[in-house]
Amino acid sequence: MHPPCLKEASHVCLHSCCPSPMLGFPEPQRTRSTAATCRHNFAATATSSILPNAQFTNPESLPSLQESFTLFSKAYPEYADSYQVDRIRAQEYQHLSLSHHTCLDYIGIGLFSYAQLQNHDCRKQIVPSSPPTRTKTSLFPFFSVSYKTGNLKTQLLHGGQESELESAMKKRIMSLLKISENEYCMVFTANRTSAFKLVAESYPFRSSQKLLTVYDYESEAVETMISCSEKKGAQVMSAEFSWPRLRIHSAKLKEMIMRKRKKRKKRGLFVFPLHSRVTGARYPYLWMNIARENNWHILIDACALGPKDMDSFGLSLIRPDFLICSFYKIFGENPSGFGCLFVKKSTVPLLEDSISAGMVSLIPAKKLFWFLDETFGTETEIEQTSKFEIEEEELDTSNSFSGPISISNMQSGKLEHGETSEHQSGVTTSKVITEVTSELEIATTAEQEVMETSASECQTAAEEKEAESNRLRNPAKAIQQITRRNGIMEIECRGLDQVDLLGLTQISKRARCLINWLVNALMKLKHPNTEEIPVIRIYGPKVKFDRGAALAFNVFDWKGEKVEAALVQKLADRSNISLSYSILNHISFSDKYEKVVPSGVVNRKGKDNLGITVVTVALGFLANFEDTYRLWAFIAQFLDADFVEKAKWRYTALNQKTVEV
């Protein structure tokens, strides 16, 4: 059974697209103020977003979703400015509302919308008109990836066989990230870990011997890079983070960056995430300037960035040597995707030759679909399947995968959830030919019906019929001809289009309101009949104006003992809430905090390293107030001293296995 507040949350609409007189947004009240004043007043504003001076000691004491949203709207009037997000969510991501699914485990950027999945098979209406000059193709989610082994340096210097699909996808992504094709080369990788591994295997650690990383959590991608670099003789160093706020230990990091070196010799590779994908801590860009001034190559890990954060980054000023990011297909539906590795062209000649796995080719969909293109044409258009794909099918289909492999968006214990492959056998050549033939027959019939309106049109129809007959005898050639006839391919990535439409200001304001309300709400949960033992402990920044939309915390029972993160994740999943968990790393405890660390939280990962397993939350740009409220209501259930035991009993009573901790 779910508590009343969770039940209520599943039936109340808080979206501007579905107005309610009880939940209307108040008119934003704007006053002129400096940025400093805004930051100074932000914490005070956050405290008024929930009942003032309230502490909640049982799940039934929480205010209702409606009451909470009213207080939230008064405290954060700027949230109303992001009404377009609610409309996009209602129109393009209907599955989130229909399933009452709260997705708090997606880090990164989605390529497509759920509506594209539902509408992929819509047929194009054919009407007489002039030929189109270009094609805008809706490919979602009909592309796969195929692994390829090769030399990264050679690939970057000379390129390789690239399909129109890959070329179009590269242009779209580089446009989103504001990266110049004149200054950077790009390759697709299977996932985030593959990108890190490719850099480590090609970087000249024998001459530039140091690797310095800045991560407050354990990452499979970073561990893979460390392992590869150590085999090449690199000296590995890691920044430390001071307890309890997990700020960078500035003095130690500065010392590592500025250690003496031989003149005119690169120190090594400085790997810097712009902010933590686990705690939400943002790191000063000043560290990159210090590293550059001290002759380090710079790798920026942008995988944890919000959809438009690159707009505020100032890439033209930093110009890193390497940049890594990742994309998944659909928020809340299909987290498979691919990684992207960008290398500065002036840096490429410095790399070593190394035959590596991890690069991938994007393969067009096996099945051909008609689609509606209201802007650029009336002629029958078919989704591209390149000659490369046909050749791959004839040679070997065992290495093709449906949708990629990396979900570099979640952490699950030591591994980042999703860093695994989804295997799917390829389609045989005969099946491809059959599907091509069937679709082209439909095309011929449809075009004939339209062309019969005039003599000239009839002549055109006859010519088309003869051409189609020739194409039916050679499907591979037919596909190429149709592609050439339609001109330049463009890919409709509706997920990327949406964040471009919303812009940085709207997305960042919304995330700031939601994450800070959630932090404040969670901190108000206190166990009854105790010395105010909090239900949760937050690691990293708490209420803060410029924190990221990620959160790391642990849940504690009334005795002060930690509830294991994996168990919290499983219980949340039963409430249709998706969470993740990870391990905080490289924590530096001062003497005064050694006795404050709760029993059972600290696990010794090594002589000089401590790790803490934590529950993690990530708010994507589509998150709304109801998502954060549902999480709050779920965590409030731990105020019941018997909640975990009751949950285990219910799980077993349903003839399922006992929850494993």
ABEGO torsion letter per residue (X at the ends): XBBAAAAAAAABBABAABBBAAABBBBBBBBBBBAAAAAAAAAAAAAAABBBGBBBABAAABBBAAAAAAAAAAABAAAAAAAAAAAAAAAABAAAAAAGBBBAABBEBBABBAAAAAAAABBBBBBBBBBBABBBBBAOABBBBBBBBBBAAAAAAAEBBBBAAAAAAAAAAAAAAGBBAAABBBBBBABAAAAAAAAAAABBAAABABBBBBBABBBAAAAAAAAAAAAAGBBBBBBBBBOAAGBBBAAAAAAAAABBBBBGBBAEBBBBBABBAAAGBBBBAAAAAAAAAAGBBBBBBAAABBAAAAAAAGAAAAGBABBBBBBBABBGABABBBBBBBBBAAAAAABBBBBBBGBBBBBBBABBBBBBBAAAEABBBBBBBBAAAAAAAAABAAABBBEBABBBABBBEABBBGABBBBBBBBBAAAAAAAAAAAAAAAAAAAAAAAAABAAAAAAAAAAAAAAAAAAABAAAAAAAAAAAAEBBBBBBAAAAAAAAAEAAAAAAAAAAAAAAAAAAAAABBBBGBBGBBABBBBEBBBBAABBABBBBBBBBAAGBBBBAAAAAAAAAAAGBBBBBBBBBGBBBBAAAAAABBBGABBBAEAABBBBBBBBBBBBAABBAAAAAAAAAAAAAAABAAAAAAAAAAAAAAGBBBBBX
